[in-house]
């Protein structure tokens, strides 16, 4: 079952939002920083896999500079993280769309 949730890293003033698959791996990942909620990451597993299979390392580098790096590994244990909470798919989609617009325009 797909899960959408957030956590917060206070020392970095960074909110992390995830869409996780039924095995607990990130499908999409958004990070926003600071009081202005500036997007710094909006990465997608489908896009990363497509680049891995159909492009070169330079294309992957461009993607990571533009959208950040997708979280790797299982996200199990997220409920134990600071300020962890499930969010709605609608909230995630809103954050995703806004982060992508901002990152597309700024890089």
C-alpha distances in whole Angstrom, upper triangle without the diagonal:
4,6,10,13,17,19,23,26,29,31,30,29,26,23,20,17,13,11,8,6,4,8,9,11,12,12,14,17,19,22,25,28,31,32,32,28,29,26,27,24,21,20,18,17,17,21,21,21,23,26,26,26,29,30,32,32,34,31,29,31,31,28,27,30,29,25,25,23,20,19,18,17,14,14,13,16,15,16,19,20,23,22,18,16,13,14,13,12,16,17,16,17,20,20,19,22,25,24,25,28,29,29,30,33,34,34
4,7,10,14,17,20,23,26,29,27,26,23,20,16,13,10,7,6,5,5,9,8,10,10,9,11,13,16,19,21,25,28,29,28,25,26,23,23,20,18,17,14,14,15,18,19,19,21,23,24,24,27,28,30,30,31,29,26,28,28,25,24,27,26,22,22,20,17,16,16,16,13,12,13,15,14,15,19,19,21,20,16,14,11,11,11,9,13,14,12,13,17,17,16,18,21,20,21,24,25,25,26,29,30,30
4,7,10,13,17,20,23,25,24,23,20,17,14,11,8,6,5,7,8,10,8,10,10,10,11,12,14,16,19,22,25,26,26,22,23,21,21,19,17,16,15,15,17,19,20,20,23,25,25,26,28,30,31,30,32,29,26,28,28,25,24,26,25,21,21,20,16,15,16,15,13,11,11,13,11,12,15,15,17,16,13,11,7,8,9,8,12,12,10,13,15,15,15,18,20,19,20,23,24,24,26,28,29,29
4,7,11,14,17,20,23,21,20,17,13,11,7,6,5,6,9,11,13,10,11,10,10,10,10,11,13,15,19,21,22,22,18,20,17,18,16,14,15,14,15,17,19,19,21,23,24,25,27,29,29,31,30,31,28,25,27,27,23,22,24,23,19,19,18,15,14,16,16,14,11,13,14,11,12,15,14,16,14,11,9,6,5,6,6,10,9,7,10,12,11,12,15,16,16,17,20,21,21,23,26,26,27
4,7,11,14,17,19,18,17,14,10,8,6,5,7,8,12,13,14,11,12,11,12,11,10,11,12,14,16,19,20,20,16,18,16,17,15,14,15,15,16,19,21,21,22,25,26,27,29,30,31,32,30,31,29,26,27,27,24,22,24,23,19,19,18,15,14,16,16,14,10,12,12,8,9,12,11,12,10,7,6,4,5,8,9,12,10,8,12,13,12,13,16,17,16,18,21,21,21,24,26,26,27
4,7,10,13,16,15,13,10,7,5,4,6,9,11,14,16,17,14,14,12,14,12,10,9,9,11,13,15,16,17,14,16,14,15,14,14,15,16,18,20,21,21,23,26,26,27,30,31,31,32,30,31,29,26,26,26,23,21,23,22,18,17,17,15,13,16,16,15,11,13,12,8,9,11,9,9,8,5,6,6,7,10,12,13,10,9,13,14,11,13,16,16,15,17,20,20,20,23,25,24,25
4,7,10,13,12,11,8,6,5,7,9,12,13,17,18,18,15,15,13,16,14,11,11,10,11,12,14,16,17,14,16,15,15,14,15,16,18,19,22,23,23,25,27,28,28,31,33,32,33,30,31,30,26,26,27,24,21,23,22,19,17,17,15,13,16,16,15,11,12,11,7,8,9,6,6,5,4,7,9,10,14,15,17,14,13,16,17,14,15,19,18,17,20,22,21,21,24,26,25,26
4,6,9,9,7,6,4,6,9,12,15,16,20,22,22,18,18,16,19,17,13,12,10,10,10,11,13,15,12,14,14,14,14,16,18,20,21,25,25,24,27,29,29,30,33,34,33,33,31,31,30,27,26,27,24,22,22,22,19,17,17,17,15,17,18,17,14,16,14,10,11,11,7,6,6,7,10,12,13,17,18,19,16,15,18,18,15,17,20,19,17,20,22,21,21,24,25,24,25
4,6,6,6,5,6,8,11,14,18,19,22,24,23,20,19,18,20,18,15,13,10,11,10,11,13,15,13,15,15,14,14,17,18,21,22,26,26,25,27,30,29,29,33,34,33,33,30,30,30,26,25,26,24,21,21,22,19,17,17,17,15,17,18,18,15,17,15,12,13,12,8,7,9,10,13,16,17,20,22,23,19,18,21,21,18,19,22,21,18,21,24,22,21,25,26,24,25
4,5,5,7,8,11,14,17,21,22,26,28,27,23,23,21,24,22,18,16,13,12,10,10,12,15,13,15,16,16,17,20,22,24,26,29,29,28,31,33,33,33,36,38,36,36,33,33,32,29,28,29,27,24,24,24,22,20,20,20,18,21,22,22,19,20,18,15,16,14,11,8,9,12,15,18,19,22,24,25,21,20,24,23,19,21,24,22,20,23,25,23,23,26,27,25,26
4,6,8,11,13,17,19,23,24,28,30,29,25,24,23,25,23,19,18,14,14,11,11,13,16,15,16,17,16,17,21,22,25,27,30,30,28,31,34,33,33,36,38,36,35,32,32,32,29,27,28,27,23,23,24,22,19,20,20,19,21,22,22,20,21,19,17,18,16,13,11,13,15,18,21,22,26,27,28,24,23,26,25,22,23,26,24,22,25,26,24,23,27,28,25,26
4,5,9,11,15,17,21,22,26,28,28,24,23,21,23,21,17,15,11,10,8,8,12,14,12,13,13,12,14,17,19,22,24,27,27,25,28,31,29,30,33,34,33,32,29,29,28,26,24,24,23,20,19,20,18,16,17,18,16,19,21,22,19,21,20,17,19,18,14,12,14,15,18,21,21,24,25,26,22,21,24,23,19,20,23,21,18,21,23,20,19,23,24,21,22
4,7,10,13,17,20,22,26,28,28,24,23,21,23,20,16,14,10,9,6,5,8,11,9,11,12,12,14,17,19,22,25,28,27,26,29,31,30,31,34,36,34,33,31,30,30,27,25,25,24,21,20,20,19,17,18,19,18,21,22,23,20,22,20,17,18,18,14,12,12,14,17,19,19,22,23,23,20,19,22,20,17,19,21,19,17,20,21,19,19,22,23,21,22
4,6,10,13,17,19,22,25,25,21,20,17,19,16,13,10,7,6,5,7,10,11,8,9,10,9,11,13,16,19,21,24,23,23,26,28,27,28,31,32,31,30,28,28,27,24,23,23,21,18,18,18,16,14,15,15,14,18,19,20,17,19,18,15,16,16,13,11,11,12,15,17,16,19,20,21,17,16,18,18,14,15,18,16,14,17,19,17,16,20,21,19,20
4,7,10,14,16,20,22,22,19,18,15,17,14,11,8,6,5,6,9,11,11,8,10,9,10,10,12,14,17,19,22,22,22,25,27,26,27,30,31,30,31,28,28,27,24,24,23,21,19,19,18,16,14,15,14,13,17,18,18,15,17,16,13,14,15,11,10,9,10,11,13,13,16,16,17,14,12,15,15,11,13,16,14,12,16,18,16,16,20,21,20,21
4,7,10,12,16,19,19,15,14,11,13,11,7,6,5,7,9,12,14,14,11,12,10,10,9,10,12,14,16,19,19,18,21,23,23,24,27,28,28,28,26,26,25,22,21,22,19,17,18,17,14,12,12,11,10,13,15,15,12,14,14,11,13,14,11,11,10,9,11,12,12,14,15,16,13,11,14,14,11,11,15,14,12,15,17,16,16,19,21,20,20
4,7,10,13,16,17,13,13,10,11,8,6,5,6,8,11,14,16,16,12,13,11,12,10,9,11,12,14,17,17,18,20,22,23,23,26,27,27,28,26,27,25,22,22,22,19,17,19,18,14,13,13,11,10,14,15,14,11,14,14,11,13,15,12,13,11,10,10,9,9,11,11,12,10,7,10,11,8,9,13,13,11,13,16,16,16,19,21,20,21
4,6,10,13,13,10,9,6,7,6,5,6,9,12,15,18,20,19,16,16,14,14,11,10,10,10,11,14,15,16,17,20,21,21,23,25,25,26,25,26,24,21,22,22,18,17,19,18,14,14,13,10,9,12,13,12,9,12,13,10,12,15,13,14,14,11,11,9,9,11,10,13,11,8,11,13,10,10,13,15,13,14,18,18,17,20,22,22,22
4,7,10,11,9,8,6,5,5,6,9,12,15,18,21,23,22,18,19,16,16,13,11,11,9,10,12,14,15,16,18,20,21,22,24,25,26,25,26,24,21,23,23,19,18,21,19,16,15,14,11,11,13,13,12,10,13,14,12,14,17,16,18,17,13,12,10,10,10,8,11,11,8,10,13,11,10,13,15,14,15,18,19,19,20,23,24,24
4,7,8,5,5,4,5,7,9,12,14,18,21,24,26,25,22,22,19,19,16,14,13,11,10,13,15,15,16,18,20,20,22,24,25,26,26,27,25,22,24,24,20,19,22,22,18,17,15,12,10,11,11,9,8,10,12,11,13,16,15,18,17,14,13,11,12,12,11,15,14,11,13,16,15,14,17,19,18,18,22,23,22,23,26,27,26
4,5,5,6,7,6,9,12,15,18,21,24,28,29,29,25,26,22,22,19,16,15,12,11,12,15,16,15,18,20,20,21,23,25,26,26,28,25,23,25,26,22,21,25,24,20,20,17,14,13,13,12,10,10,11,14,13,15,18,18,21,21,17,16,14,14,14,13,16,17,14,15,19,18,16,19,22,21,21,24,25,24,25,29,29,29
4,5,8,10,10,13,15,18,21,24,27,30,32,32,28,29,26,26,22,20,18,16,14,15,19,19,18,21,23,23,23,26,28,29,29,31,29,26,28,29,26,25,28,27,24,23,21,17,16,15,13,11,11,11,14,14,15,18,19,22,22,18,17,14,16,16,15,18,19,17,18,22,21,20,23,25,24,24,28,29,28,29,32,33,32
4,6,9,10,14,15,19,21,25,27,30,32,33,29,29,26,25,22,20,18,16,14,16,19,18,17,20,22,21,22,25,27,28,27,30,28,25,27,28,25,24,27,27,24,22,20,16,14,13,10,8,9,9,12,13,15,17,18,22,22,18,18,16,18,19,18,21,21,19,20,24,23,21,24,27,25,25,29,30,28,30,33,33,32
4,7,9,12,13,16,18,21,24,27,29,29,25,26,23,22,19,18,16,15,13,15,18,17,17,20,22,21,23,26,27,28,27,29,27,24,25,27,23,22,25,25,21,20,17,14,11,10,8,5,5,6,9,10,12,14,15,18,18,15,15,13,15,17,16,19,19,16,18,21,20,19,22,24,22,23,27,27,26,28,31,31,30
4,6,9,10,14,16,20,22,26,28,28,24,24,21,20,16,15,13,11,9,12,15,14,14,17,18,18,19,22,23,24,23,25,23,20,22,23,20,18,22,22,18,17,14,10,8,7,6,5,6,8,12,11,14,16,16,19,20,16,17,15,16,17,16,20,19,16,18,21,19,17,21,22,20,21,24,25,23,25,28,28,27
4,6,7,10,13,16,19,23,25,25,21,21,17,16,13,12,9,8,7,10,12,12,13,15,17,16,19,21,21,22,21,23,21,18,19,20,17,16,19,18,15,13,11,7,6,7,8,8,7,10,13,12,15,17,16,18,18,15,16,14,15,16,14,17,16,13,15,17,15,14,17,19,17,17,21,21,19,21,24,24,23
4,7,10,14,17,20,24,26,25,21,21,17,17,13,11,8,6,5,7,10,10,11,13,15,15,17,19,20,21,21,22,20,17,19,19,16,15,19,17,14,14,12,8,9,10,11,11,11,14,16,15,18,20,19,21,21,18,17,15,15,15,13,16,16,12,13,16,15,12,15,17,15,15,19,20,18,19,23,23,23
4,7,10,14,17,21,23,22,18,17,14,13,10,7,6,4,6,8,10,10,12,14,15,16,18,20,20,21,21,21,19,16,18,18,14,13,16,15,11,11,10,7,8,11,13,13,12,15,17,15,18,20,18,20,19,17,16,15,14,14,12,14,13,9,10,13,11,8,12,14,12,12,15,16,15,16,19,20,19
4,7,10,14,17,19,19,15,14,11,10,7,6,5,7,9,12,12,12,14,16,17,18,20,22,21,22,21,21,19,16,17,17,14,12,15,13,10,9,9,6,7,10,13,13,11,15,16,13,16,18,16,17,17,15,15,14,13,14,13,15,13,9,11,13,10,8,12,13,10,11,15,15,13,16,19,18,18
4,7,10,14,16,15,11,11,7,8,5,4,7,9,12,14,14,14,17,19,19,20,23,24,23,24,22,22,20,18,18,17,14,13,14,13,9,9,10,9,10,13,16,16,14,17,18,15,17,19,16,17,16,14,15,14,13,14,13,14,12,9,10,11,7,6,10,10,7,9,12,12,11,14,16,16,16
4,7,10,13,12,9,8,6,6,5,7,9,12,15,18,17,17,20,22,21,22,25,26,25,25,23,23,21,19,18,18,15,13,14,13,10,9,10,10,10,14,17,17,15,18,18,15,17,18,15,15,14,14,15,15,14,16,16,17,14,11,13,13,9,9,12,11,8,11,14,12,11,15,16,15,16
4,7,9,9,5,5,4,6,7,9,12,15,18,21,20,20,23,25,24,26,29,29,28,28,26,25,24,21,21,20,18,16,15,14,12,11,13,14,14,18,20,21,18,21,21,17,19,20,16,15,14,15,16,17,15,17,17,17,14,12,14,13,9,10,13,11,8,11,13,11,11,15,16,14,16
4,7,7,5,5,6,7,10,12,15,19,21,24,23,23,26,28,27,28,31,32,30,30,28,27,26,23,22,21,20,17,16,16,14,13,15,16,16,20,22,23,20,23,22,19,20,21,17,15,15,16,18,19,18,20,21,20,17,16,18,16,13,14,16,14,11,15,16,13,13,17,17,15,17
4,5,5,6,9,10,13,16,19,22,25,28,27,26,30,31,30,32,35,35,34,33,31,30,29,27,25,24,23,21,19,19,18,17,19,20,20,23,26,26,23,26,24,21,22,22,18,16,15,17,19,21,20,22,23,22,19,18,20,18,15,17,18,15,14,17,18,15,16,19,19,17,19
4,5,8,11,13,16,18,22,25,28,30,29,29,33,34,33,35,38,38,36,36,34,33,32,30,28,27,26,24,23,21,20,20,22,23,23,26,29,29,25,28,26,23,23,24,20,17,16,18,19,21,20,22,23,22,18,19,20,18,15,18,19,16,15,19,19,16,17,21,20,18,21
4,5,9,12,15,16,20,23,26,28,27,28,31,32,31,33,36,36,34,35,33,31,30,28,27,25,24,22,21,19,18,18,21,22,23,26,29,29,26,29,28,24,25,26,22,20,18,20,21,22,20,22,22,21,17,17,19,16,13,16,16,13,12,16,15,12,14,18,17,15,18
4,6,9,11,13,17,20,23,25,24,24,28,29,28,30,33,33,32,32,30,29,27,26,24,23,21,20,19,17,15,16,18,19,19,23,25,25,23,25,25,21,22,23,19,17,16,17,18,19,17,18,19,18,14,14,16,13,10,13,14,11,10,13,14,11,13,16,16,15,17
4,6,9,11,15,18,22,24,22,22,26,27,26,28,31,31,29,29,27,26,24,23,21,20,18,17,15,14,13,13,16,17,18,22,25,26,23,26,26,22,24,25,21,20,19,19,20,21,19,21,20,19,16,15,16,14,11,12,13,10,8,11,12,8,10,13,13,11,13
4,6,8,11,14,18,20,18,19,22,23,22,24,27,27,25,26,24,23,21,19,18,17,15,14,13,11,9,10,13,14,15,19,22,23,21,24,24,21,23,24,20,19,19,19,19,20,18,19,18,18,15,13,14,12,9,9,11,8,5,8,10,7,7,11,12,10,12
4,7,10,13,16,19,17,17,20,21,20,22,25,25,23,23,21,20,19,17,15,14,13,11,10,9,7,7,10,11,13,17,20,21,19,23,23,20,23,23,20,19,19,19,20,21,19,21,20,20,17,15,16,15,12,11,13,11,8,10,12,9,7,11,12,10,11
4,6,10,13,15,14,13,17,18,17,19,22,22,21,21,19,19,17,14,14,13,11,9,9,8,5,5,7,8,10,14,17,18,17,20,21,18,21,22,19,19,19,18,19,19,18,19,18,18,16,13,14,14,11,9,12,11,7,9,12,10,8,11,13,12,12
4,7,10,12,11,11,15,16,15,17,20,20,19,20,19,19,16,14,14,13,10,10,11,9,5,6,8,8,10,14,17,18,17,20,22,19,21,23,20,21,20,19,19,18,17,17,15,16,14,11,11,12,9,7,9,9,6,6,10,10,8,10,13,13,13
4,7,9,8,8,11,12,12,14,16,17,16,17,16,17,14,11,13,12,9,8,11,9,5,6,6,5,8,11,14,16,15,19,21,18,21,23,21,22,22,20,20,19,18,19,16,18,16,13,13,15,12,9,12,13,10,9,13,13,11,12,15,15,14
4,5,5,6,9,10,11,12,14,15,16,17,17,17,15,12,14,14,10,10,13,12,9,10,9,7,9,11,14,15,15,18,21,19,22,24,22,24,23,21,21,19,18,18,15,17,17,13,13,15,13,10,12,14,12,11,14,16,13,14,18,18,17
4,5,5,6,8,10,10,12,14,15,16,16,18,15,12,15,15,12,12,15,15,12,12,10,7,9,10,12,13,14,17,20,19,22,24,22,25,25,22,22,20,20,20,17,19,19,15,15,18,17,13,16,18,16,15,18,19,17,18,21,22,20
4,6,5,6,9,10,11,12,13,16,16,18,15,13,16,16,12,14,17,16,13,14,13,10,13,13,15,16,17,20,23,22,25,27,26,28,28,25,25,22,21,21,18,20,20,17,16,19,18,14,16,19,17,15,18,20,18,18,21,22,21
4,5,5,6,9,10,10,11,13,14,14,11,10,13,12,9,11,14,13,10,12,11,10,13,14,17,19,19,23,25,24,27,29,27,29,29,26,26,24,23,23,19,21,21,18,16,19,18,14,15,18,16,13,16,18,15,15,19,19,17
4,5,5,6,9,10,10,11,11,13,10,7,11,11,8,9,13,12,10,11,9,8,11,11,14,17,18,21,24,23,26,28,26,28,28,26,26,25,24,24,21,23,23,19,19,21,19,16,18,20,17,15,18,19,16,16,20,20,18
4,5,5,6,8,10,12,12,14,12,10,13,14,12,13,16,16,14,14,12,11,13,12,15,17,19,22,25,24,27,29,28,30,30,28,28,26,26,25,23,25,25,21,21,23,22,19,20,23,20,18,21,23,20,20,23,24,21
4,5,5,6,8,11,12,14,11,10,13,14,11,13,17,16,15,16,14,13,16,16,18,20,22,25,28,27,30,32,31,33,33,30,30,28,27,27,24,25,26,22,21,24,23,19,20,23,20,18,21,22,20,19,22,23,21
4,5,5,5,7,8,10,7,6,10,10,9,11,14,14,13,14,13,13,16,16,19,21,23,26,29,28,31,33,31,33,33,31,31,30,29,29,26,27,27,24,23,25,23,20,21,23,20,18,20,22,18,17,21,21,18
4,6,6,7,8,11,9,7,11,13,11,12,15,16,15,15,13,13,16,15,17,20,22,25,28,27,31,32,30,33,33,31,32,30,30,30,27,29,29,25,25,27,25,22,23,25,23,20,24,24,21,21,24,24,21
4,6,8,11,13,11,11,14,15,14,16,19,19,18,19,17,16,19,17,19,22,24,27,30,30,33,35,33,36,36,34,34,32,32,31,28,30,31,27,26,29,28,24,25,27,25,23,25,27,24,23,26,27,24
4,7,10,12,10,10,14,14,13,16,18,18,18,19,18,18,21,20,23,25,27,30,33,32,35,37,36,38,38,36,36,34,33,33,29,31,31,28,27,29,28,24,25,27,25,22,24,26,23,21,25,25,22
4,7,8,6,7,11,11,11,13,16,16,16,17,16,17,20,20,23,26,27,31,33,32,36,37,35,37,38,36,36,35,34,33,30,32,32,28,27,29,28,24,24,26,24,21,23,24,21,20,23,23,20
4,5,5,7,9,10,11,13,15,16,17,17,16,17,20,20,23,26,28,31,34,33,36,37,35,37,38,36,37,36,35,35,32,34,33,30,29,31,29,26,26,28,25,22,25,25,22,21,24,23,20
4,5,5,6,9,10,10,12,14,15,15,14,15,18,18,21,24,26,29,32,31,34,35,33,35,36,34,35,34,34,35,32,33,33,29,29,30,28,25,26,27,24,22,24,24,20,20,23,22,19
4,5,5,6,9,10,11,12,14,14,14,17,20,20,23,27,28,31,34,32,36,37,34,35,36,35,36,35,35,35,32,33,33,29,28,30,28,24,25,26,23,21,23,22,19,18,20,19,16
4,5,5,6,9,10,11,12,13,13,15,18,19,22,25,26,30,32,31,34,35,33,34,35,33,34,33,32,32,29,30,30,26,25,27,25,22,22,23,20,18,20,20,16,15,18,18,14
4,5,5,6,9,10,10,10,10,12,15,15,19,22,23,26,29,27,31,32,29,31,32,30,31,30,29,30,27,29,28,24,24,25,23,20,21,22,19,17,19,20,16,16,19,18,15
4,5,5,6,9,10,9,10,12,15,16,20,23,24,28,29,28,31,32,29,31,31,30,32,31,30,31,29,30,29,25,25,26,23,21,22,22,19,17,19,19,15,15,18,16,13
4,6,5,6,9,9,11,14,17,18,22,25,25,29,31,29,32,33,30,31,32,31,32,31,30,30,28,29,27,24,23,24,22,19,20,20,17,15,17,16,12,12,15,13,10
4,6,5,6,7,8,10,14,16,19,22,22,26,28,26,29,31,28,29,29,28,28,28,26,27,24,25,24,21,20,21,19,16,17,17,14,12,15,14,11,11,14,13,10
4,5,5,4,5,8,12,13,17,20,20,24,26,24,27,28,25,26,27,26,27,26,25,26,24,25,24,20,20,21,19,16,17,18,14,13,16,15,11,12,15,14,11
4,6,6,8,12,15,17,20,23,23,27,28,26,29,30,27,27,28,27,28,28,27,28,26,27,25,22,22,22,19,17,18,18,14,13,15,14,10,11,13,11,8
4,6,9,12,15,18,21,24,23,27,28,26,29,30,27,27,27,26,27,27,25,26,24,24,22,19,19,19,16,14,15,14,11,9,11,10,6,7,10,8,6
4,7,9,12,15,18,20,20,23,25,22,25,27,24,24,24,23,24,23,22,22,20,21,19,16,16,16,14,11,12,12,9,8,11,10,7,8,11,11,9
4,7,9,12,16,18,18,21,23,20,23,24,21,22,22,21,23,23,22,23,21,22,20,17,18,18,15,13,15,15,11,11,14,13,10,12,14,13,11
4,6,9,12,15,15,19,20,18,22,23,20,21,22,21,22,22,22,23,21,23,21,18,19,20,17,15,17,17,14,14,17,16,13,15,18,17,15
4,6,10,12,12,16,18,16,19,20,18,20,21,19,20,19,19,20,19,20,19,16,17,18,16,13,16,17,14,14,18,17,15,17,20,19,17
4,7,9,9,12,14,13,16,17,15,17,18,16,18,17,18,20,19,21,19,16,18,20,17,15,18,19,16,17,20,20,17,20,23,22,21
4,7,8,12,14,13,17,18,16,19,21,18,20,19,20,22,21,24,22,19,21,23,20,18,22,23,20,20,24,23,21,23,26,25,23
4,6,9,12,12,16,16,16,19,21,18,19,19,21,22,22,25,23,20,22,25,22,21,24,25,22,23,27,27,24,26,29,29,27
4,5,9,9,13,14,14,17,19,16,17,16,18,20,20,23,22,19,21,24,22,21,24,26,23,24,28,28,26,28,31,30,29
4,6,6,9,11,11,14,15,12,13,13,15,17,17,21,19,16,19,22,19,19,22,23,21,22,26,26,24,27,30,29,28
4,6,8,9,10,14,15,12,13,13,16,18,19,22,21,19,22,24,22,22,25,26,24,26,29,29,28,30,33,32,32
4,5,6,7,11,13,10,12,13,16,19,20,23,21,19,23,25,23,23,26,27,25,27,30,30,29,32,34,33,33
4,5,5,9,10,7,9,10,13,16,17,20,18,16,20,21,19,19,23,24,22,24,27,26,26,29,31,30,30
4,6,8,9,5,7,9,12,15,17,20,18,17,21,22,20,21,25,25,24,26,29,28,28,31,33,32,33
4,7,9,7,10,12,15,19,21,23,21,20,24,25,22,24,27,27,25,28,31,30,30,33,35,34,34
4,6,5,9,12,15,18,20,22,19,18,22,23,20,21,25,24,23,25,28,27,26,30,31,30,31
4,5,9,13,15,18,21,22,19,18,22,22,20,21,25,24,22,25,28,26,26,29,31,30,30
4,6,10,12,16,18,19,16,16,20,20,17,19,23,22,21,24,26,25,25,28,30,29,30
4,7,10,13,16,17,15,14,18,18,16,18,21,21,20,23,25,25,25,28,30,29,30
4,6,10,13,15,12,12,16,17,15,17,20,20,20,22,25,24,25,28,30,29,30
4,7,10,12,10,10,14,15,14,15,19,19,19,21,24,24,24,27,29,29,30
4,7,8,6,7,10,11,11,13,15,16,16,19,21,21,22,24,26,27,28
4,5,5,6,9,10,11,12,14,16,17,18,20,21,23,24,26,27,28
4,5,5,6,9,10,10,12,14,15,16,18,20,21,22,24,26,27
4,5,5,6,9,10,11,12,14,15,17,18,20,21,23,24,26
4,6,5,6,9,10,11,12,14,16,17,18,20,21,23,24
4,5,5,6,9,10,10,12,14,15,16,18,20,21,22
4,5,5,6,9,10,10,12,14,15,16,18,20,21
4,5,5,6,9,10,11,12,14,15,17,18,20
4,6,5,6,9,10,11,12,14,15,16,18
4,6,5,6,9,10,10,12,14,15,16
4,6,5,6,9,10,10,12,14,16
4,5,5,6,9,10,11,12,14
4,6,5,6,8,10,11,12
4,5,5,6,8,10,11
4,6,5,6,9,10
4,5,5,6,9
4,5,5,6
4,6,6
4,6
4
